[in-house]
């Protein structure tokens, strides 16, 4: 029997940096286990150049990345919501069914040099990927 693929929504305010990097990292590092999506409570016009550069520097695919409003993913069958900034946690919408959520804030590198984006990318890869793996592992065990 095939293992379930969990849908994880990464929520941020602008959906232009941290949540985009988290989406790509989760889809890459937990491929086959997780389908990650990202959205913002107030999406920006485009993904930050530094976020794209940081992902490409790690050899990750950035094709098709674009900021999305939370409404674009409300009809998805989401298994876990991860908020990566305090504003998104406060503005997190009410979903039609109860969805487990974790809050893991990360520094916002907007307007900072590439080194800041690289540090945030690595922090997301270390802390968020592990937290999602642990949270979904608990769900799998309880199922």
MIGURO-103359 format. One record per residue (C-alpha): residue number from 1; residue in three letters; x, y, z. Coordinates in steps of 0.1 Angstrom, whole numbers, plus 2048, in hexadecimal, padded with zeros to 3 digits. Layout:
BEGIN
<r><nr>NUM</nr><rest>Ala</rest><px>X</px><py>Y</py><pz>Z</pz></r>
...
This chain:
BEGIN
<r><nr>1</nr><rest>Unk</rest><px>800</px><py>800</py><pz>800</pz></r>
<r><nr>2</nr><rest>Unk</rest><px>80E</px><py>822</py><pz>7F7</pz></r>
<r><nr>3</nr><rest>Unk</rest><px>817</px><py>83A</py><pz>813</pz></r>
<r><nr>4</nr><rest>Unk</rest><px>801</px><py>859</py><pz>816</pz></r>
<r><nr>5</nr><rest>Unk</rest><px>810</px><py>879</py><pz>808</pz></r>
<r><nr>6</nr><rest>Unk</rest><px>809</px><py>895</py><pz>821</pz></r>
<r><nr>7</nr><rest>Unk</rest><px>800</px><py>8B8</py><pz>814</pz></r>
<r><nr>8</nr><rest>Unk</rest><px>811</px><py>8D3</py><pz>828</pz></r>
<r><nr>9</nr><rest>Unk</rest><px>808</px><py>8F8</py><pz>825</pz></r>
<r><nr>10</nr><rest>Unk</rest><px>824</px><py>911</py><pz>82E</pz></r>
<r><nr>11</nr><rest>Unk</rest><px>814</px><py>932</py><pz>837</pz></r>
<r><nr>12</nr><rest>Unk</rest><px>826</px><py>954</py><pz>839</pz></r>
<r><nr>13</nr><rest>Unk</rest><px>81B</px><py>978</py><pz>834</pz></r>
<r><nr>14</nr><rest>Unk</rest><px>82A</px><py>980</py><pz>812</pz></r>
<r><nr>15</nr><rest>Unk</rest><px>830</px><py>95D</py><pz>804</pz></r>
<r><nr>16</nr><rest>Unk</rest><px>84F</px><py>96B</py><pz>7F3</pz></r>
<r><nr>17</nr><rest>Unk</rest><px>86C</px><py>95D</py><pz>808</pz></r>
<r><nr>18</nr><rest>Unk</rest><px>86A</px><py>946</py><pz>826</pz></r>
<r><nr>19</nr><rest>Unk</rest><px>84B</px><py>933</py><pz>81C</pz></r>
<r><nr>20</nr><rest>Unk</rest><px>857</px><py>92F</py><pz>7F9</pz></r>
<r><nr>21</nr><rest>Unk</rest><px>879</px><py>922</py><pz>804</pz></r>
<r><nr>22</nr><rest>Unk</rest><px>867</px><py>90A</py><pz>81D</pz></r>
<r><nr>23</nr><rest>Unk</rest><px>850</px><py>8FD</py><pz>801</pz></r>
<r><nr>24</nr><rest>Unk</rest><px>86D</px><py>8F5</py><pz>7EA</pz></r>
<r><nr>25</nr><rest>Unk</rest><px>882</px><py>8E6</py><pz>806</pz></r>
<r><nr>26</nr><rest>Unk</rest><px>865</px><py>8D0</py><pz>813</pz></r>
<r><nr>27</nr><rest>Unk</rest><px>85D</px><py>8C4</py><pz>7F0</pz></r>
<r><nr>28</nr><rest>Unk</rest><px>881</px><py>8BB</py><pz>7EA</pz></r>
<r><nr>29</nr><rest>Unk</rest><px>88C</px><py>8AD</py><pz>80C</pz></r>
<r><nr>30</nr><rest>Unk</rest><px>86B</px><py>89A</py><pz>813</pz></r>
<r><nr>31</nr><rest>Unk</rest><px>863</px><py>890</py><pz>7EF</pz></r>
<r><nr>32</nr><rest>Unk</rest><px>84A</px><py>874</py><pz>7ED</pz></r>
<r><nr>33</nr><rest>Unk</rest><px>83F</px><py>87B</py><pz>811</pz></r>
<r><nr>34</nr><rest>Unk</rest><px>833</px><py>89F</py><pz>80F</pz></r>
<r><nr>35</nr><rest>Unk</rest><px>824</px><py>8B6</py><pz>7F5</pz></r>
<r><nr>36</nr><rest>Unk</rest><px>82B</px><py>8D9</py><pz>801</pz></r>
<r><nr>37</nr><rest>Unk</rest><px>818</px><py>8F8</py><pz>7F7</pz></r>
<r><nr>38</nr><rest>Unk</rest><px>81D</px><py>91B</py><pz>803</pz></r>
<r><nr>39</nr><rest>Unk</rest><px>807</px><py>93A</py><pz>805</pz></r>
<r><nr>40</nr><rest>Unk</rest><px>806</px><py>95C</py><pz>815</pz></r>
<r><nr>41</nr><rest>Unk</rest><px>7ED</px><py>970</py><pz>828</pz></r>
<r><nr>42</nr><rest>Unk</rest><px>7F8</px><py>98F</py><pz>814</pz></r>
<r><nr>43</nr><rest>Unk</rest><px>80C</px><py>982</py><pz>7F6</pz></r>
<r><nr>44</nr><rest>Unk</rest><px>827</px><py>997</py><pz>7E6</pz></r>
<r><nr>45</nr><rest>Unk</rest><px>829</px><py>99D</py><pz>7C0</pz></r>
<r><nr>46</nr><rest>Unk</rest><px>847</px><py>985</py><pz>7BC</pz></r>
<r><nr>47</nr><rest>Unk</rest><px>85E</px><py>96C</py><pz>7CD</pz></r>
<r><nr>48</nr><rest>Unk</rest><px>87C</px><py>97E</py><pz>7DC</pz></r>
<r><nr>49</nr><rest>Unk</rest><px>89B</px><py>97C</py><pz>7C6</pz></r>
<r><nr>50</nr><rest>Unk</rest><px>8B0</px><py>972</py><pz>7E5</pz></r>
<r><nr>51</nr><rest>Unk</rest><px>899</px><py>954</py><pz>7EB</pz></r>
<r><nr>52</nr><rest>Unk</rest><px>89C</px><py>949</py><pz>7C7</pz></r>
<r><nr>53</nr><rest>Unk</rest><px>8C2</px><py>94D</py><pz>7C9</pz></r>
<r><nr>54</nr><rest>Unk</rest><px>8C4</px><py>93A</py><pz>7EA</pz></r>
<r><nr>55</nr><rest>Unk</rest><px>8B0</px><py>91D</py><pz>7DC</pz></r>
<r><nr>56</nr><rest>Unk</rest><px>8C4</px><py>91C</py><pz>7BC</pz></r>
<r><nr>57</nr><rest>Unk</rest><px>8E4</px><py>91D</py><pz>7D0</pz></r>
<r><nr>58</nr><rest>Unk</rest><px>8D9</px><py>8FC</py><pz>7E0</pz></r>
<r><nr>59</nr><rest>Unk</rest><px>8D1</px><py>8ED</py><pz>7BE</pz></r>
<r><nr>60</nr><rest>Unk</rest><px>8AC</px><py>8EF</py><pz>7C3</pz></r>
<r><nr>61</nr><rest>Unk</rest><px>892</px><py>8F5</py><pz>7A8</pz></r>
<r><nr>62</nr><rest>Unk</rest><px>880</px><py>916</py><pz>7AA</pz></r>
<r><nr>63</nr><rest>Unk</rest><px>86B</px><py>913</py><pz>78A</pz></r>
<r><nr>64</nr><rest>Unk</rest><px>847</px><py>91F</py><pz>78E</pz></r>
<r><nr>65</nr><rest>Unk</rest><px>84B</px><py>92F</py><pz>7B0</pz></r>
<r><nr>66</nr><rest>Unk</rest><px>834</px><py>94C</py><pz>7B5</pz></r>
<r><nr>67</nr><rest>Unk</rest><px>822</px><py>95C</py><pz>7D3</pz></r>
<r><nr>68</nr><rest>Unk</rest><px>7FF</px><py>94E</py><pz>7DA</pz></r>
<r><nr>69</nr><rest>Unk</rest><px>7E3</px><py>95B</py><pz>7EF</pz></r>
<r><nr>70</nr><rest>Unk</rest><px>7D5</px><py>944</py><pz>80A</pz></r>
<r><nr>71</nr><rest>Unk</rest><px>7B5</px><py>942</py><pz>7F7</pz></r>
<r><nr>72</nr><rest>Unk</rest><px>7C7</px><py>92F</py><pz>7DB</pz></r>
<r><nr>73</nr><rest>Unk</rest><px>7CD</px><py>911</py><pz>7F2</pz></r>
<r><nr>74</nr><rest>Unk</rest><px>7AE</px><py>911</py><pz>808</pz></r>
<r><nr>75</nr><rest>Unk</rest><px>79E</px><py>8F4</py><pz>7F5</pz></r>
<r><nr>76</nr><rest>Unk</rest><px>7BD</px><py>8DE</py><pz>7F7</pz></r>
<r><nr>77</nr><rest>Unk</rest><px>7BB</px><py>8C0</py><pz>80E</pz></r>
<r><nr>78</nr><rest>Unk</rest><px>7D6</px><py>8CD</py><pz>827</pz></r>
<r><nr>79</nr><rest>Unk</rest><px>7E4</px><py>8B6</py><pz>842</pz></r>
<r><nr>80</nr><rest>Unk</rest><px>7FB</px><py>8CF</py><pz>853</pz></r>
<r><nr>81</nr><rest>Unk</rest><px>7FE</px><py>8F5</py><pz>854</pz></r>
<r><nr>82</nr><rest>Unk</rest><px>820</px><py>904</py><pz>85C</pz></r>
<r><nr>83</nr><rest>Unk</rest><px>822</px><py>92A</py><pz>864</pz></r>
<r><nr>84</nr><rest>Unk</rest><px>845</px><py>938</py><pz>85F</pz></r>
<r><nr>85</nr><rest>Unk</rest><px>83E</px><py>95C</py><pz>86B</pz></r>
<r><nr>86</nr><rest>Unk</rest><px>82B</px><py>96B</py><pz>888</pz></r>
<r><nr>87</nr><rest>Unk</rest><px>814</px><py>97F</py><pz>872</pz></r>
<r><nr>88</nr><rest>Unk</rest><px>809</px><py>960</py><pz>85F</pz></r>
<r><nr>89</nr><rest>Unk</rest><px>803</px><py>94E</py><pz>880</pz></r>
<r><nr>90</nr><rest>Unk</rest><px>7EC</px><py>96A</py><pz>88B</pz></r>
<r><nr>91</nr><rest>Unk</rest><px>7DA</px><py>96C</py><pz>86A</pz></r>
<r><nr>92</nr><rest>Unk</rest><px>7D8</px><py>947</py><pz>864</pz></r>
<r><nr>93</nr><rest>Unk</rest><px>7B5</px><py>940</py><pz>855</pz></r>
<r><nr>94</nr><rest>Unk</rest><px>79C</px><py>928</py><pz>862</pz></r>
<r><nr>95</nr><rest>Unk</rest><px>79C</px><py>909</py><pz>84C</pz></r>
<r><nr>96</nr><rest>Unk</rest><px>77C</px><py>8F5</py><pz>845</pz></r>
<r><nr>97</nr><rest>Unk</rest><px>789</px><py>8D9</py><pz>85B</pz></r>
<r><nr>98</nr><rest>Unk</rest><px>7A1</px><py>8D9</py><pz>879</pz></r>
<r><nr>99</nr><rest>Unk</rest><px>7C5</px><py>8D7</py><pz>86C</pz></r>
<r><nr>100</nr><rest>Unk</rest><px>7E3</px><py>8D1</py><pz>881</pz></r>
<r><nr>101</nr><rest>Unk</rest><px>7FB</px><py>8EF</py><pz>881</pz></r>
<r><nr>102</nr><rest>Unk</rest><px>81D</px><py>8F8</py><pz>88D</pz></r>
<r><nr>103</nr><rest>Unk</rest><px>82D</px><py>91A</py><pz>890</pz></r>
<r><nr>104</nr><rest>Unk</rest><px>852</px><py>91D</py><pz>888</pz></r>
<r><nr>105</nr><rest>Unk</rest><px>85C</px><py>941</py><pz>882</pz></r>
<r><nr>106</nr><rest>Unk</rest><px>87B</px><py>949</py><pz>86D</pz></r>
<r><nr>107</nr><rest>Unk</rest><px>88E</px><py>96A</py><pz>868</pz></r>
<r><nr>108</nr><rest>Unk</rest><px>882</px><py>97E</py><pz>84A</pz></r>
<r><nr>109</nr><rest>Unk</rest><px>8A0</px><py>985</py><pz>834</pz></r>
<r><nr>110</nr><rest>Unk</rest><px>88E</px><py>99E</py><pz>81D</pz></r>
<r><nr>111</nr><rest>Unk</rest><px>8A5</px><py>9BA</py><pz>812</pz></r>
<r><nr>112</nr><rest>Unk</rest><px>8C3</px><py>9A9</py><pz>821</pz></r>
<r><nr>113</nr><rest>Unk</rest><px>8E1</px><py>99A</py><pz>80E</pz></r>
<r><nr>114</nr><rest>Unk</rest><px>8E1</px><py>977</py><pz>7FF</pz></r>
<r><nr>115</nr><rest>Unk</rest><px>8F3</px><py>96A</py><pz>81E</pz></r>
<r><nr>116</nr><rest>Unk</rest><px>8D4</px><py>970</py><pz>833</pz></r>
<r><nr>117</nr><rest>Unk</rest><px>8BE</px><py>95D</py><pz>81A</pz></r>
<r><nr>118</nr><rest>Unk</rest><px>8D7</px><py>940</py><pz>81B</pz></r>
<r><nr>119</nr><rest>Unk</rest><px>8D6</px><py>940</py><pz>841</pz></r>
<r><nr>120</nr><rest>Unk</rest><px>8B0</px><py>93F</py><pz>842</pz></r>
<r><nr>121</nr><rest>Unk</rest><px>8AF</px><py>924</py><pz>827</pz></r>
<r><nr>122</nr><rest>Unk</rest><px>8C6</px><py>90E</py><pz>83C</pz></r>
<r><nr>123</nr><rest>Unk</rest><px>8B3</px><py>916</py><pz>85C</pz></r>
<r><nr>124</nr><rest>Unk</rest><px>892</px><py>90C</py><pz>84A</pz></r>
<r><nr>125</nr><rest>Unk</rest><px>8A2</px><py>8EC</py><pz>83D</pz></r>
<r><nr>126</nr><rest>Unk</rest><px>8AF</px><py>8E3</py><pz>860</pz></r>
<r><nr>127</nr><rest>Unk</rest><px>892</px><py>8EC</py><pz>876</pz></r>
<r><nr>128</nr><rest>Unk</rest><px>872</px><py>8EC</py><pz>860</pz></r>
<r><nr>129</nr><rest>Unk</rest><px>879</px><py>8CC</py><pz>84D</pz></r>
<r><nr>130</nr><rest>Unk</rest><px>881</px><py>8BA</py><pz>86D</pz></r>
<r><nr>131</nr><rest>Unk</rest><px>861</px><py>8C8</py><pz>87E</pz></r>
<r><nr>132</nr><rest>Unk</rest><px>84B</px><py>8BE</py><pz>861</pz></r>
<r><nr>133</nr><rest>Unk</rest><px>85A</px><py>89B</py><pz>860</pz></r>
<r><nr>134</nr><rest>Unk</rest><px>855</px><py>897</py><pz>886</pz></r>
<r><nr>135</nr><rest>Unk</rest><px>831</px><py>8A4</py><pz>885</pz></r>
<r><nr>136</nr><rest>Unk</rest><px>827</px><py>88E</py><pz>868</pz></r>
<r><nr>137</nr><rest>Unk</rest><px>839</px><py>870</py><pz>877</pz></r>
<r><nr>138</nr><rest>Unk</rest><px>823</px><py>875</py><pz>896</pz></r>
<r><nr>139</nr><rest>Unk</rest><px>804</px><py>876</py><pz>880</pz></r>
<r><nr>140</nr><rest>Unk</rest><px>80E</px><py>857</py><pz>86E</pz></r>
<r><nr>141</nr><rest>Unk</rest><px>814</px><py>844</py><pz>88E</pz></r>
<r><nr>142</nr><rest>Unk</rest><px>7F2</px><py>84E</py><pz>89B</pz></r>
<r><nr>143</nr><rest>Unk</rest><px>7DF</px><py>845</py><pz>87B</pz></r>
